[in-house]
């Protein structure tokens, strides 16, 4: 079965540092990897998507990489701020006839300390 | 533009009761999904739909029914509530399969006593 795992349940960093979150997958590479942010009591909010043939994607202070050799995606938040504190989810989409089936990781709780 | 709207936000049921969780989207998205979120388990797909009249099972479909009579609405029915169905339920919609972002509602927090 296709699995996706986020290594750390929780990550604590100091304001201004770069936060790096890890997402590992098993079996074949997904066609797409997506990253979401979830605040307490709210639904997930889409942040970034990266395709299998892309190495890196950026949006403002966010960067996501996709390494098909390591079967891993890294999500970076540079110059982190306390407002970045939230749970971050990665999700894989296999492509083809999988329709809307996204498989989510269990999430990493990021806390940025002032 | 409201996005994805879920009702109710909170609900307490007794074992054996049935209920319907409502989900509506105003973005004209073809793809809609229901997930449940439990501590340490992440989001798990219950049922999904690729258009009006078309639904299919996800990872954890047992005990739930869905229908899709319109593009906008995708209700989730609990047939006979069990304590194991205590969870937070999220509805999502997207304009394409996994190549486009999913837009989530803010969830329904359901407790089964």
Interface residues (C-beta under 8 A of the other chain):
Chain A: X30 X31 X32 X34 X36 X41 X42 X43 X44 X45 X46 X49 X51 X89 X91 X92 X93 X94 X95 X98 X99 X100 X101 X102 X103 X104 X105 X106 X107
Chain B: X4 X31 X32 X33 X35 X40 X41 X42 X43 X44 X45 X48 X49 X50 X56 X58 X90 X92 X94 X97 X98 X99 X100 X101 X102 X103 X104 X105 X106 X107
